[in-house]
Amino acid sequence: MKTLQVLGTGCPKCEALTDNVRRAVAELDADCTIVKIKDIAEIMKFGVMMTPALAVDGEVKASGKVLSVDEIKALLA
């Protein structure tokens, strides 16, 4: 099971990324856990300077932009 970590403080872009992650997981019927991390100190531990960001199993895959559903699905494939 993969763990998808959405890093962001809750801004509209962070919420859009969260929605896209949920849609991608649902469309793939993937066995994933989605975790939202809003605490700045926790986000900084990932080395992320711009949110929103997406990490898969603790490894940052993208930051500073809202990935599309298809981009997220490609990361999970």
trRosetta pair geometry for C-beta under 8 A, 3 or more apart (Angstrom, degrees):
i j d omega theta_ij theta_ji phi_ij phi_ji
1 31 4.8 -92 -109 134 82 100
1 32 6.5 163 -171 -101 78 31
1 33 6.3 58 153 -14 118 95
2 30 7.1 -25 38 160 116 121
2 31 7.4 116 19 93 73 67
2 32 4.7 -24 71 -113 90 91
2 33 7.5 -160 98 28 47 68
2 56 5.9 -21 -174 -165 122 94
2 57 5.8 -85 -148 -48 78 98
2 76 6.8 -158 47 -132 163 93
3 32 7.1 155 -97 -165 21 76
3 33 4.9 -19 -114 66 73 102
3 35 6.2 9 -177 0 100 118
3 56 7.4 142 78 -163 53 45
3 57 5.5 106 47 -90 85 52
3 58 7.4 40 78 -31 116 71
4 21 5.6 170 140 -166 145 129
4 25 7.1 -129 8 -68 151 126
4 32 5.4 30 -10 173 109 127
4 33 7.0 -179 26 85 70 47
4 34 5.0 -21 70 -108 105 67
4 35 7.0 167 84 24 51 70
4 54 6.7 -21 -169 -164 93 96
4 55 7.4 153 -161 81 45 53
4 56 5.9 -17 -105 -105 67 68
5 35 4.9 -22 -107 72 71 102
5 36 7.9 146 -160 -101 57 17
5 37 5.6 15 -174 -8 103 120
5 46 7.8 -170 108 -86 139 146
5 54 7.2 146 79 -160 57 46
5 55 4.1 -10 59 60 109 102
5 56 7.7 -158 21 -72 78 23
5 58 7.2 60 2 -82 139 38
6 14 6.8 120 157 -170 108 82
6 17 5.7 158 -145 113 115 109
6 18 4.9 100 166 -89 173 80
6 21 5.8 -129 -69 -3 121 158
6 34 6.8 19 -10 -173 109 94
6 35 7.2 -178 23 88 71 48
6 36 5.0 -25 67 -110 104 66
6 37 6.9 171 80 23 49 72
6 52 6.6 -18 -173 -169 87 115
6 53 7.7 151 -162 80 43 50
6 54 6.1 -17 -106 -104 60 73
7 14 7.9 -98 107 -131 36 109
7 37 5.0 -19 -106 69 67 108
7 42 7.9 -151 -127 111 99 91
7 43 4.7 125 -169 -122 114 95
7 46 6.1 -105 -85 37 158 156
7 48 5.4 112 116 42 154 169
7 51 5.8 -123 118 -116 82 103
7 52 6.6 146 79 -165 61 61
7 53 4.1 -13 59 62 115 98
7 54 7.3 -156 18 -72 84 24
7 55 6.5 58 -24 -7 115 104
7 60 7.9 -33 10 -112 143 101
7 63 7.5 -24 70 -113 124 98
8 11 6.2 -102 175 31 113 86
8 13 7.2 -143 -143 93 148 81
8 14 2.8 -177 132 -119 148 125
8 15 7.9 -131 106 -33 141 47
8 17 6.7 127 -14 48 150 132
8 18 7.7 -122 48 -41 129 103
8 36 7.6 -59 52 -160 82 90
8 37 7.7 100 23 76 44 65
8 38 6.8 -25 93 -108 46 64
8 43 7.6 107 -61 -104 23 138
8 51 4.1 145 -107 176 76 128
8 52 4.0 -27 -68 -110 135 82
8 53 6.9 164 -54 22 83 64
9 14 6.4 -174 48 -27 47 163
9 38 5.5 88 -133 -159 39 81
9 40 6.9 11 -87 -70 109 84
9 43 7.9 -58 -57 -31 77 155
9 51 6.4 129 -2 74 80 163
10 14 5.7 -83 -83 79 8 139
10 15 6.8 40 -165 -54 50 95
10 38 5.7 23 -38 -127 96 124
11 14 4.8 98 51 5 70 104
11 15 7.2 -137 96 -4 37 88
11 51 7.1 128 27 105 121 114
11 52 7.5 -144 60 -54 101 92
12 15 5.7 -55 -147 38 33 111
12 16 6.3 37 153 -22 66 104
13 16 5.5 -50 -147 34 34 114
13 17 6.5 36 153 -19 65 101
13 51 7.4 142 92 126 113 76
13 52 5.2 -153 124 -11 93 108
13 65 8.0 -98 -175 -156 128 26
13 66 5.3 -130 -163 -57 86 111
14 17 5.8 -52 -151 34 32 111
14 18 6.5 35 149 -20 63 105
14 51 5.9 3 -81 152 108 115
14 52 4.3 156 -101 -85 62 113
15 18 5.5 -50 -149 35 35 115
15 19 6.4 37 152 -20 65 103
16 19 5.7 -52 -149 35 32 112
16 20 6.4 31 152 -17 65 106
16 52 7.7 -157 62 1 81 153
16 66 4.8 -11 103 -133 118 144
17 20 5.7 -56 -147 38 33 110
17 21 6.3 37 153 -22 66 104
17 52 4.2 -162 2 122 152 158
17 54 6.4 -147 179 -61 126 105
17 66 4.9 -136 -69 -130 84 76
17 67 6.4 68 -132 31 93 77
18 21 5.7 -52 -148 33 30 113
18 22 6.5 31 153 -18 63 104
18 34 7.5 109 -152 171 80 131
18 36 6.2 8 -109 -95 129 115
18 52 8.0 -126 -32 -144 75 149
19 22 5.8 -55 -151 35 31 112
19 23 6.4 30 152 -18 65 106
20 23 5.6 -53 -145 38 33 112
20 24 6.2 35 155 -21 66 105
20 66 6.7 124 1 176 147 93
20 67 6.2 -177 114 87 145 73
20 68 6.4 -138 -152 -166 140 24
20 69 5.0 -135 -158 -72 87 66
20 72 5.9 152 138 -13 99 143
21 24 5.8 -54 -146 35 29 111
21 25 6.3 27 156 -17 64 107
21 34 5.8 133 128 -125 125 127
21 54 6.8 173 -84 -120 123 124
21 72 5.7 -158 -104 -145 56 155
22 25 6.0 -57 -148 38 28 109
22 26 6.2 26 155 -17 64 110
22 34 6.5 -29 -82 -52 74 172
23 26 5.7 -59 -147 39 29 111
23 27 6.1 27 158 -19 67 108
23 69 4.9 -58 101 -113 119 122
24 27 5.9 -55 -143 37 28 108
24 28 6.3 13 161 -5 64 111
24 30 7.7 -3 129 12 76 132
24 69 4.8 -179 -70 -157 86 71
24 70 7.9 -161 -107 -56 107 16
24 72 3.8 -107 -58 99 170 121
24 73 4.8 -148 -151 -59 104 75
24 76 6.7 145 148 5 117 139
25 28 6.2 -65 -146 47 26 101
25 30 4.9 -97 -146 52 68 106
25 32 4.9 -112 -127 52 122 127
25 34 6.6 -114 -21 -52 160 118
25 76 7.5 164 -93 -91 64 168
26 29 7.1 18 -174 -76 33 48
27 69 6.8 71 10 175 147 122
27 73 6.6 -50 84 -90 121 127
28 73 5.8 165 -56 -130 120 94
28 76 6.0 -150 14 102 177 139
28 77 7.9 -139 -122 -78 137 71
30 76 5.6 -44 -102 170 161 143
32 76 7.2 -60 -64 -129 142 132
37 42 5.0 -124 -173 114 118 129
37 43 6.0 157 122 -72 112 75
38 43 7.9 -32 178 -43 13 115
39 42 4.1 72 79 10 105 110
39 43 6.7 -177 90 -12 52 84
40 43 5.5 -55 -146 36 33 113
40 44 6.2 36 155 -23 66 105
41 44 5.7 -52 -149 33 30 114
41 45 7.0 41 149 -29 60 98
42 45 5.6 -45 -159 19 37 117
42 46 7.7 34 147 -15 60 97
43 46 6.0 -57 -169 29 41 110
43 48 5.3 -77 173 64 87 118
43 51 6.6 -36 -156 -72 147 120
43 53 7.3 127 -153 37 100 126
44 47 7.5 52 -179 -75 44 22
44 48 7.1 -114 -97 53 28 71
46 53 6.9 168 110 108 144 148
46 55 6.0 -112 -138 -63 139 143
46 58 7.8 -155 -113 -165 96 59
46 60 5.5 116 169 -61 112 116
47 60 6.8 -117 66 -6 96 148
48 51 6.5 70 145 -73 126 73
48 53 4.4 -99 -133 -18 144 165
48 60 6.1 171 -73 -113 99 144
48 63 4.9 -170 -139 -120 99 144
49 63 7.2 97 47 139 60 144
49 64 7.9 3 81 -64 76 109
50 53 7.2 122 91 -59 59 102
50 63 5.2 122 72 146 82 100
50 64 3.4 33 107 -86 133 93
51 63 7.0 -57 -96 -159 34 89
51 64 7.4 45 31 -81 5 42
52 63 7.4 -146 110 -144 38 55
52 64 7.7 -167 55 -54 43 8
52 65 7.5 -76 61 80 82 18
52 66 6.2 57 47 -87 126 67
53 60 5.8 -28 174 -142 123 107
53 62 6.4 -176 -148 98 61 54
53 63 3.6 -7 -104 -107 105 85
53 64 7.2 29 -79 -17 83 49
54 60 7.4 119 83 -153 42 60
54 61 5.3 -41 96 57 93 101
54 62 5.1 20 41 52 99 92
54 63 7.7 -160 21 -73 55 55
54 67 6.1 -45 0 6 146 135
54 72 7.2 -113 -165 -110 169 97
54 75 7.6 110 119 83 134 175
55 58 5.8 -7 160 -150 127 10
55 59 5.9 156 -160 71 86 29
55 60 4.8 -47 -94 -88 90 50
55 61 6.4 151 -116 1 31 80
56 59 5.8 -29 65 61 70 88
56 61 5.4 40 0 -33 103 129
56 75 6.2 -172 -43 155 146 118
56 76 7.4 -170 -119 -88 140 69
60 63 6.0 -6 -177 -41 125 111
61 75 5.4 60 180 -138 158 140
62 65 6.3 -72 166 59 115 92
62 67 5.4 108 69 -58 162 119
62 71 7.6 40 -44 146 160 129
62 75 8.0 -101 -14 -76 112 147
67 71 4.1 -127 -171 90 98 128
67 72 5.1 119 119 -55 126 85
67 75 7.7 -4 -179 -13 159 134
68 71 4.6 100 51 3 77 101
68 72 7.1 -142 93 -3 42 85
69 72 5.8 -59 -153 38 31 110
69 73 6.3 33 151 -21 66 107
70 73 5.5 -51 -145 36 33 114
70 74 6.5 38 154 -23 64 102
71 74 5.7 -52 -153 32 31 113
71 75 6.8 34 149 -20 62 102
72 75 5.6 -51 -154 31 36 113
72 76 6.5 25 152 -12 66 109
73 76 5.8 -64 -149 41 33 106
73 77 6.4 46 152 -41 68 100
74 77 5.7 -41 -145 13 33 117
